[in-house]
Amino acid sequence: MFTTSIGTPLEPRNVNRSWYVVRRRARLDWLRLHDLRHACATFLIAAGASPRTVMAQLGHSQIALTMNTYAHVLEEVQREAVDRLGDTLFG
């Protein structure tokens, strides 16, 4: 996922060290680097990407792992779905 300027993999310790600096500056000390995978899956689904596309993007072999573990339902997406249902039922 992260490479040097010549395309070789970065040393994981260096990635973590940089992540901690960025995280601290943003005052997001609770945020783990791995949380970005969850956010990616969630935002892709919210943007309309198919679950199979999200699964491929994250490199999973099982769609259940992607959907049950990584893709979270955003509150505003739930609200939009209920609003659409109300429009369908009541005009």
C-alpha positions in Angstrom: 0.0 0.0 0.0 2.8 2.4 0.8 5.9 2.6 -1.3 9.1 4.5 -1.6 9.8 6.9 -4.4 11.3 4.0 -6.4 8.3 1.7 -5.7 9.8 -0.6 -3.1 7.7 -1.3 0.1 8.2 1.1 3.0 9.5 -0.3 6.3 6.4 -0.8 8.5 8.0 0.9 11.5 8.6 4.1 9.4 4.9 4.0 8.2 3.8 3.8 11.8 6.1 6.5 13.0 4.8 8.9 10.3 1.2 7.9 11.1 1.7 8.7 14.8 2.9 12.2 13.8 0.0 12.9 11.5 -2.5 11.5 13.9 -1.1 13.6 16.8 -1.2 16.8 14.7 -4.8 16.1 13.7 -5.7 15.4 17.4 -6.9 12.0 16.5 -4.9 10.0 19.0 -7.6 7.3 19.2 -7.5 6.6 15.4 -5.6 3.5 14.3 -4.0 3.2 10.9 -6.2 0.1 10.4 -9.3 2.1 11.0 -8.7 3.7 7.5 -9.6 0.3 5.9 -12.9 0.4 7.7 -13.5 4.0 6.6 -12.6 3.2 3.0 -15.1 0.3 2.9 -17.8 2.4 4.5 -17.4 5.3 2.2 -17.2 3.2 -0.9 -20.5 1.5 0.0 -22.1 4.8 0.8 -20.9 6.1 -2.6 -22.7 3.3 -4.3 -19.8 0.9 -5.0 -20.9 -2.7 -5.2 -20.0 -5.0 -2.2 -17.9 -7.1 -4.6 -15.9 -4.1 -5.8 -15.2 -3.1 -2.1 -14.2 -6.7 -1.4 -11.7 -6.6 -4.3 -10.4 -3.2 -3.3 -9.6 -4.4 0.2 -8.1 -7.6 -1.0 -10.6 -9.9 0.8 -11.5 -13.4 -0.5 -14.9 -13.5 1.3 -17.6 -10.9 0.8 -18.9 -11.6 4.3 -15.7 -10.4 5.9 -15.9 -7.1 3.9 -19.6 -6.5 4.6 -19.8 -7.8 8.2 -16.5 -6.4 9.5 -15.4 -3.5 7.4 -18.5 -1.8 5.9 -20.4 0.2 8.5 -23.7 1.8 7.9 -23.5 5.6 8.2 -26.4 7.3 10.0 -27.1 9.7 7.1 -27.4 6.7 4.8 -29.9 5.0 7.1 -31.9 8.3 7.3 -31.9 8.6 3.5 -33.2 5.0 3.1 -36.0 5.6 5.6 -36.9 8.9 3.8 -37.0 7.1 0.4 -39.3 4.5 2.0 -41.6 7.1 3.3 -41.7 8.8 -0.1 -42.5 5.5 -1.7 -45.3 4.6 0.8 -46.8 8.0 1.4 -45.9 10.1 -1.7 
